[in-house]
Amino acid sequence: MLTLPTEANKLEPYRLTGTPLEIRPPRVALTRTAFAAAHVVSDPIRERSPWDTRPAVDWDATLAFRTQLWDQGLGLAEAMDTAQRGMGVDWATALELIQRTMAAAKSHPMRPRVACGAGTDHLPLAQLTDADAILAAYTTQAEAIEAAGGQLILMASRAFPAIGAKAETYHQVYRRLIDGARDPVILHWLGDMFDPSLTGYWGSSDVATASDFMLSLIAENPAKVDGIKISLLDQAHEEAFRARLPAGVRLYTGDDFNYAPLIAGDGQQFSHALLGIFAAIAPAASQALEALAIGDMQTYDRLFAPTVPLSREIFRAPTRFYKAGIAFLSWLNGHQRHFIMPAGFQSSRDIVHYANVFRLADQAGLLAVPDLATARMTTLLSLHGID
């Protein structure tokens, strides 16, 4: 029995009720491509001046976390915003992460898919003042990722909104990046709820106008676009957008609120997945996708249904702080020895939020070892004066 805080600023008893899901590989081939965006595990003993220096990474724990995702049949979206790119993790660390991950993936028996985020974050915005500078910055990272063997995800760059870029500037840069990539790329549309610095991306604050631009960009050379990840938390928009995509171009949902119906589809079309929440709910995600592959929608719905309120809590506004919930569940489930994040990012959420995540994870069967999770939650509560 635990005593947990509530939204009403009260303390209430809570007894675990969930049955942990088995952690196992899928028994059939999945019919959806599913990338989990994973976080970085800090090494708090080696960390020095966490706000001002490169993060110290526990590489063994970081790579072990990825391995267990692969073991469950999921692909990996590496060095994305879930890994705190631009929020505690710099490009030098991200590149080492990509290189280590690609080496590990090549030796994994399931030969998992790995796509890696290329951006412009190795340079300050003051140096990214025109299309040529932004293109050169992207190219530096893209070449490094391709040299490591990774597929490119062209991450949204804060540099475009910072200079008030119009659609023509986006077109100039993205056209060169898409056409020059070794393999088909994944485009990345991250809404401002995830990063306020990306407001007005694609040259317009009007979603319909931005959508038209994106679709025209893709249509110019669809063979070089694997797909597009959309993270706008708008199910109706995503469904309308994917209906207009050229044949063979995937829609990778980044909607951490509405992923279940989007992945299931409407009988005509469906979304694939590139989701931060899948790193936190891997057993449920893997087994739900397995059920979908064999047409067992009852099991699909039963597995995903309790993960939705959990995901909505982790990604609640301010949404950009969702990384803390991902790392918290990793700690509760024994994937890391501590709950410390690069730049002290664990402080971005409050104890009531963590208590809510604990309850919801239990109810979804996502506390793998309940005694361990209870002991660690008790420690966190004690640090907040709750005994």
C-alpha angles and dihedrals in degrees: 000000000000132000108226131184120241137209087259090063092250133124117237134177117251129192120193114250105169129106110223115242117241113256106226144129120270115269095217136035111276119240095209128062106234123189118187114205106221133204132230121252113223127221100223094186092061095038115114126183091348095196095052108034141051113287119256107234129207094221096185093055093040093054093040089056089055092047093057089052090053091046087060093053099258126134122225133241101201132204094005129140088284086066088056096253105184090003102080102323118085129203095260090058092042091053092051088048091052093048093049092045094050091051090051093046092053090058096044113107093227093055091221124207114252125187120183134209118247116191142142101259097119088077129058117247089247088070095047101072103135143024095268093054093047092048092050091050093050090046092055091057096038092054091049092051094048090048088057090051099253130141113239126251105187099218121209109263125217087214094080098057090040091065094037091246118199125217091268091063093049090049093050093052101037094044090059093044095048096045093044098049119111093226133019109289134224113232120216127217108181116182123228090250085073094042121006089202089071096063110138095020117176088031100288140074088209108094094207092053092046090049093053090051093050094049092050090049092052093044091058091069112000093165089071095050116081090183148301128258112216119195105177098118089232114123096186092052093049092050092050092045096050091050088063098049119113116257112278096024111114129219108220107199116225091176104125090184102051106024096122099064093034093055092043090053134204100275091269105051139008141185129243118216140254103164140157090207091062089069088060098041100035098141092050093043095048095047094043090053089048089054091048090052091059094041096252099143093166091063091040091056094041092054098043099039098077092043093062097070088044091053092045089054094048091047098039118132126318077048095182089074093063092108089077092063092050092053091043093058090045088057094045090052095050099251090125135023097231145023100241122125133193110282090009089283092161087080090068091086131051132235094256089058091051091048090052091050090050093053094045094046089052092050090050092052091247101127097095097193107024096194092053093046091049093050092050093046088051090054092051092047091051091053087057093050096259113129 
